[in-house]
Amino acid sequence: MPSPDDPLKRLYQSLNGRGALPLEPDDPYYVEILQATPEKDPVLMLWQRLDWSESESVNLLTGFRGNGKSTELRRLKRLLTGRSGACVFLVDMADFLLMTKPLELSDFVLSLMTALGQAVERESGLKALTHSYWERLQRFLQSEVQLDVDVDLKETGAPAKLGLKLKNEPDFKQRIQQHLRGHLAQLIADAQDYVISLVTALRKDADDPELKVVLLVDSVEQLRGVGTEAGEVHDSVVSLFSGQAASLAFPMLHVVYTIPPYLLPLSQNLGRSLGGHPIVSWPNVHVRHKNGDEDPSGLDLMEAIIERRDPDWRDIVPRAILRRLATSTGGDLRDFFRLISECVISLRTARFSDPGAVLDDAMVDRVEEQLRNELLPIAEDDARWLARIHETKDAALPSTEELPSLARFLDGNLIMNYLNGEPWYDVHPLLVEEIRRFLPDGDTP
């Protein structure tokens, strides 16, 4: 039975639970990643655009799951409130959206207003204002749309209840979509009126007619299709952020949406549709160069991240093994934490029979193989495309019809995004051997 101060347990817990959650900038676990080079810091650039923007604006932020993007949104909020004096609401759309079903403008806007309403009720004294919006919405749904939402929107906590229904009940989501298709203009107009009233009230409450109000919309990048609906989900997201982009801007409000990485090939069109700002990408930690050589500064950073969590990590994980894990996960923080955690579990179980066991290459081989197996199998056509990405460091689409396939690669972490002067892509390091025969110097038949 491990003691309460068991170092293996301490390291494991520092990488899981609270340690794996999005961190605030003043959290003891927080490590600056790109702040040392401000000209390369996407979040600082995003803050500057927001700080200088007047009236309203829309900005897009993307990044891979688990690479620290949600943590950096919290830094953006801190910058906006501290340096810009803005009023900022941060909402997590994973609490309000069914992430694996096709999305329509109707349920997205309804979910967005639900999330905003809940944040306003939680963080300000404007409950009466939000309640008046819910009352109007209920009358609209019942009299105009003739839809019974089974929630009394005039009750306290109505936004949370409506959010749960939109997230957890596919039939309810589908009914919302079907009934609102002929009433989108009114739904959008009501949402815009609510936002105008909200910003006006916030400015009056702060006695500042120029108060900047910002809505940070997290977790939209988690929208992804599963199985036969994959193509429909991806098409619906593309449609939302391109064909229906005008409805994602709200008067007097500055909005930052996180978006899935598979929209990056469409970035030029999306930027134009949403006000001309480029998509901001938060990359993986730069643990390697384009030519495959290790980047010592990135590896030092991965080491510093673990150091913050447990200064005694070297007593468990040799430095060479830690750097091997950083390289083999391609700078993906979630996978990095996971492999270290699994190494700790392997070491703990080995010590049941051999109390003097230490972490060795054989244990690391096993945990890397476990992760590699989760990324496999790879169809031959996919392997050829992945080999091309590995060779060119570019994730360009052969055609727009291939977007769902690219989305699969990105969602499954088969390819990774880096930033070194300009964005570039590469295959997950654990897959390079699997695609080697399809490389120009490989053994392709």
Phi, psi and omega in degrees: 000120182294145179286161182301333180256026179303122183297327177296315179296320182297315179295316180301312183291333178290341181259355183230175180063233183300325182294341180265354181281160172304136185256148171279154183300336180262011178290140179302334180278347187289135177234132176292132183256307182243003184295336181291340177236082187306325182292346178253004187270104183299324182290322177295321176296319179296317177301317182297319178298316180294320181297324182270346181288140176251171177058260179218165179200163174231130177232152182239135178233133178229166180170164181280152177301132174086005182262014174097008184297316180295324175297318181290332173298325178290327174293320177300318178299318180297319178296317183292319180285321185280312184269327185259348182066027183276160171261118190237132173245129178247121182239146179254107185288349174296341178275354188228349182241144171275104196286348186247014179241153179305144186251142173235158181304324184298305183286334177292312180295319178298317178295320181296315179293326176296315179296317180295316180299319179294319179295320179295316179296325183282326192247358180219177179260027186256038182297324181298322180294315180293323179297322179295325177294316180296325178295316178297320180296319180296318178297319180297313181294324184277318185270317183275311183272340182056051180237125177268114184273356178062018177225130175280102186288355178273349181282153173298136181084007180302318179304318180295319180294317179295320178300319179296321179293318180295326182278320193256350185239095181304323180294320179294317177301317181293321177296320177301312181299313183296316185284334185265356183300328179266005185229023185298319183301317180291320178300314180295317180298318179296318179297318179294319178298320179297316181297317178299314179297320181295310181297319179300316181293320179296319178294319179295318181296326180271356184054043182219099183293348180252010183307129178273126179248127186234137175244117177261119188250100185268159170077002176297333180294349180276357177296122182204143180277156178231132175063224186291342180270001185303311181299320180296319181295314181296318178299322182292324179290318177300315180298319182298314186267005175234290183295331183246022187300326184302331182278357179265359175257141183232137182303137173070005184238136173260125185240137170242116177258133165279141182228156180296145179301336183289353174275351182302321178299342179259016191301323183297313180294321180294318179300317179295318183293332186247034171104001174093354180281140178289156174291133178265129183245126174265116189272171167292161175298136188279081183271355180210156176271171180302327182279002178095348179292147178294147176256106183302324181293322177292321178293323175299321180294318177298323177294318180296326179297318178289322179303320179298325183279324181205101181299343182261018185300331182295340177289345183245313184247112176303146184303320181297323179289320179301317180290327175298317180293323177298319181289317184289342176262001175067022180081010177279115188295321182296313178294323178300310178299320183295315182293321176297317179300318180290327174296320178296318177298316179299318180294319179299313182293325178296327183284351173294325179259336180223093183303340181265009183298145177234161180292126183231176184297328180297319177296317180295320177305316184294316182288327175293320179296323178299315178293319179300318181297331179287339178272350182256166359278166179240124177297154185299318179297320177295320180298322178295318180294317179298322178297321178294320177296317180298324182284319187263343185061030182227134180257033182301141180280132172299324175200161181296337179294342181272003182304316178302325178292317177297321178299322178298316179299315183289315180297322182275002179065026177285332174233157187229154183250133178234167179221111178215084189088306175214157182296144173211165186236158172205163179284149175308130184306327182287353181255354186301317179296328181292332183253003188302324184291349178262001177281158182305328180258017182272201183250040182299131180290000000 
